[in-house]
Amino acid sequence: MKIVMVGPYPPPLGGISVHVKRAAEHLRQNGLDCDVYDESNGSHSAAGVYPLGSYRRFLLRFPLIKGDLFHVHSIRKKFRMVLGFYKLFGKKIVLTVHGGSLIDQIESSNRVVRFVLLRSLRAIDQILCVNEADTEKLLAMGFKRNRVATMPAYIRPVETEGADSGIPAHVADFLEKAEFAITANGYIRFFQGRDLYGADLLVQLLKELNARGLKARVLFALLGAREQSARERQYYLDLRKRIKAYGLEDRFLFYEVHDTELHPLLKKSDLFMRPTLADGYGVSIAEALACGTPAIASDVCRRPEGTILFRTENSEDMLRKVRDVMENYPSYKRQALSLPVPDYISGLLAVYERLGAKKTLKSKLVSGPNGK
């Protein structure tokens, strides 16, 4: 069976791009052929990964691409609106909904766009939502239960030699010198005018810990620094000024990530934080727990089993939870190490096997970016 994935592929790193990369690696390990069309058009030389190029040209070429099953991870609304059309060409199509993008698109669209989007999505073979809330909303909209399922996006990494070799020396040194190393990750983004990933909360947290004599360091693995808008860039610079004003320059580090995965950093950390204002699940939390690193997160959505929750945007509750972990760390560490490691790749393989995709239009099918 040949699987064709469409979505972002690193670099740059991001939650969806890492998911696609790991899924492709595991599929190949399980004996499946897998091609990836990279919509981020990144610069890489990975085997079986092709730049998607122009969306218009790709959508016209899509019916001719060779594959038994097409798994789409793109969040682009226009792409989702035409997925059902490709069923006319006998395509088996799976869509994974990362975060709340799909529900937002449905609810914010005008009547015509909403009709086309829903009609398209109801025609495809399977929709996988990374959280139960989105699954329930789709079912309430009339989607068939056998075509909508919940499947968290965490896929364990394929371990390779020297996985931590990509960590810059100054970042590794920052973590190694920490009395207690706290790691977080995310973007500088706004949600309803506020800091979506809670970088501001982490700066305040470190200030409060320092004032109470609890020595810690915070590493924020910052994604998308090169793509920040003018407003985001100014906010980022303001946060750095705030860190300097608090005298925390040697204790709070923004690490502008380009191609370093998160798990090598988590293995060098004592605690992972996810203080987001909105979220779909928190793949990075599952990553931390799989590494045996305790994780604290906002209670904005269902989180992976074993996550320590605090009330969203409640800095005092977050501080209490962090202090408790620091003061009782051996117990929390044992608990994290005892958790079962999730294995969602098995569920994905089961979906593929259930669909039993077959090749169609054999005489017209082509493979690779140029049909060769």
Backbone hydrogen bonds, N-H to C=O, Kabsch-Sander energy under -0.5 kcal/mol:
donor,donor_aa,acceptor,acceptor_aa,energy
3,I,1,M,-0.5
3,I,33,D,-2.9
4,V,69,L,-2.6
5,M,3,I,-0.5
5,M,35,D,-3.0
6,V,71,H,-2.2
7,G,37,Y,-2.1
13,L,258,H,-1.1
18,V,14,G,-2.5
19,H,15,G,-1.6
20,V,16,I,-2.5
21,K,17,S,-2.3
22,R,18,V,-2.7
23,A,19,H,-2.6
24,A,20,V,-2.4
25,E,21,K,-2.0
26,H,22,R,-2.6
27,L,23,A,-2.5
28,R,24,A,-2.1
29,Q,25,E,-1.9
30,N,26,H,-1.6
31,G,28,R,-1.7
32,L,27,L,-2.6
33,D,1,M,-1.6
35,D,3,I,-2.3
36,V,48,G,-2.6
37,Y,5,M,-3.0
38,D,36,V,-0.7
38,D,50,Y,-3.1
39,E,7,G,-1.6
39,E,37,Y,-0.7
41,N,38,D,-1.1
44,H,42,G,-0.9
49,V,46,A,-1.4
50,Y,36,V,-3.1
52,L,38,D,-2.7
58,F,54,S,-2.3
59,L,55,Y,-2.8
60,L,56,R,-1.5
61,R,57,R,-1.9
62,F,58,F,-1.7
64,L,61,R,-1.9
65,I,61,R,-0.6
65,I,62,F,-1.4
66,K,366,V,-3.7
68,D,2,K,-2.3
69,L,2,K,-1.5
70,F,92,K,-3.1
71,H,4,V,-2.9
71,H,69,L,-0.5
72,V,70,F,-0.6
72,V,94,V,-3.3
73,H,6,V,-3.7
74,S,6,V,-0.7
80,R,76,R,-2.0
81,M,77,K,-2.0
82,V,78,K,-0.6
82,V,79,F,-1.1
83,L,79,F,-0.7
83,L,80,R,-0.5
85,F,82,V,-0.8
86,Y,82,V,-0.9
86,Y,83,L,-0.9
87,K,84,G,-1.4
88,L,85,F,-1.8
89,F,86,Y,-1.3
90,G,87,K,-1.8
91,K,86,Y,-1.4
93,I,91,K,-0.6
94,V,70,F,-3.0
95,L,126,Q,-2.5
96,T,72,V,-2.4
97,V,95,L,-0.5
97,V,128,L,-3.2
98,H,96,T,-0.8
99,G,97,V,-0.6
101,S,98,H,-0.8
104,D,100,G,-2.1
105,Q,101,S,-2.2
106,I,102,L,-2.6
107,E,103,I,-2.6
108,S,104,D,-2.0
109,S,105,Q,-0.8
109,S,106,I,-0.5
114,R,110,N,-2.7
115,F,111,R,-2.0
116,V,112,V,-2.4
117,L,113,V,-2.8
118,L,114,R,-2.6
119,R,115,F,-2.5
120,S,116,V,-2.3
121,L,117,L,-2.4
122,R,118,L,-2.2
123,A,119,R,-0.7
123,A,120,S,-0.8
124,I,120,S,-0.7
124,I,121,L,-0.6
125,D,93,I,-1.1
126,Q,93,I,-1.4
127,I,147,R,-2.6
128,L,95,L,-3.1
129,C,127,I,-0.6
129,C,149,A,-3.0
130,V,97,V,-1.6
135,T,131,N,-1.3
136,E,132,E,-2.5
137,K,133,A,-1.8
138,L,134,D,-2.2
139,L,135,T,-2.3
140,A,136,E,-2.1
141,M,137,K,-1.0
142,G,139,L,-1.6
143,F,138,L,-2.0
147,R,144,K,-1.8
148,V,145,R,-0.8
149,A,127,I,-2.2
151,M,129,C,-3.2
159,E,157,P,-0.9
163,A,160,T,-0.9
165,S,162,G,-1.8
167,I,164,D,-1.5
171,V,168,P,-0.6
172,A,168,P,-2.3
173,D,169,A,-2.5
174,F,170,H,-1.7
175,L,171,V,-2.0
176,E,172,A,-2.4
177,K,173,D,-1.7
178,A,175,L,-1.1
182,I,180,F,-0.6
182,I,217,R,-3.1
183,T,271,L,-2.7
184,A,219,L,-2.6
185,N,273,M,-0.5
186,G,221,A,-1.8
189,R,187,Y,-1.0
191,F,194,R,-2.7
194,R,191,F,-1.5
196,L,189,R,-2.4
196,L,194,R,-0.8
198,G,195,D,-0.9
202,L,198,G,-1.7
203,V,199,A,-1.9
204,Q,200,D,-2.1
205,L,201,L,-2.5
206,L,202,L,-2.4
207,K,203,V,-1.8
208,E,204,Q,-2.3
209,L,205,L,-2.6
210,N,206,L,-2.5
211,A,207,K,-2.0
212,R,208,E,-1.2
213,G,210,N,-1.4
214,L,209,L,-2.7
215,K,213,G,-0.9
217,R,180,F,-2.4
218,V,251,R,-2.9
219,L,182,I,-3.0
220,F,218,V,-0.6
220,F,253,L,-2.9
221,A,184,A,-3.2
221,A,219,L,-0.7
222,L,220,F,-1.1
222,L,255,Y,-2.3
223,L,186,G,-2.8
223,L,221,A,-0.5
227,E,224,G,-1.0
228,Q,225,A,-1.0
233,R,229,S,-2.9
234,Q,230,A,-2.2
235,Y,231,R,-2.1
236,Y,232,E,-2.4
237,L,233,R,-2.4
238,D,234,Q,-2.2
239,L,235,Y,-2.2
240,R,236,Y,-1.9
241,K,237,L,-2.0
242,R,238,D,-2.2
243,I,239,L,-2.3
244,K,240,R,-1.9
245,A,241,K,-2.6
246,Y,242,R,-1.9
247,G,244,K,-1.3
248,L,243,I,-2.6
251,R,248,L,-2.0
252,F,248,L,-1.6
253,L,218,V,-2.7
255,Y,220,F,-2.5
255,Y,253,L,-0.8
256,E,254,F,-0.7
257,V,222,L,-2.1
257,V,255,Y,-1.2
261,E,259,D,-0.6
265,L,262,L,-1.0
266,L,262,L,-2.0
267,K,263,H,-1.8
268,K,265,L,-0.9
269,S,266,L,-1.6
270,D,181,A,-2.4
271,L,181,A,-1.8
272,F,294,P,-2.3
273,M,183,T,-2.5
274,R,296,I,-2.1
276,T,274,R,-0.8
277,L,196,L,-2.3
285,I,282,G,-1.0
286,A,282,G,-1.5
287,E,283,V,-2.2
288,A,284,S,-2.1
289,L,285,I,-2.6
290,A,286,A,-2.3
291,C,287,E,-1.2
291,C,288,A,-0.6
292,G,289,L,-1.4
293,T,288,A,-2.6
296,I,272,F,-2.6
297,A,308,I,-2.6
298,S,274,R,-2.1
299,D,310,F,-1.6
307,T,304,P,-1.9
308,I,295,A,-2.8
309,L,307,T,-0.6
310,F,297,A,-1.9
314,N,311,R,-2.5
315,S,313,E,-1.1
318,M,314,N,-2.2
319,L,315,S,-2.4
320,R,316,E,-2.1
321,K,317,D,-2.1
322,V,318,M,-2.3
323,R,319,L,-2.6
324,D,320,R,-2.2
325,V,321,K,-2.0
326,M,322,V,-2.5
327,E,323,R,-2.5
328,N,324,D,-1.4
329,Y,326,M,-0.7
331,S,328,N,-0.7
332,Y,328,N,-1.5
333,K,329,Y,-2.8
334,R,330,P,-2.1
335,Q,331,S,-1.9
336,A,332,Y,-2.2
337,L,333,K,-2.3
338,S,334,R,-1.4
339,L,335,Q,-0.6
339,L,336,A,-0.9
344,Y,154,Y,-0.6
346,S,343,D,-0.7
347,G,343,D,-0.6
348,L,344,Y,-1.8
349,L,345,I,-2.5
350,A,346,S,-2.0
351,V,347,G,-1.8
352,Y,348,L,-2.1
353,E,349,L,-2.5
354,R,350,A,-2.4
355,L,351,V,-2.1
356,G,352,Y,-1.7
357,A,352,Y,-0.6
364,K,361,L,-1.8
365,L,361,L,-1.1
366,V,64,L,-3.1
371,G,368,G,-1.1
372,K,367,S,-0.7
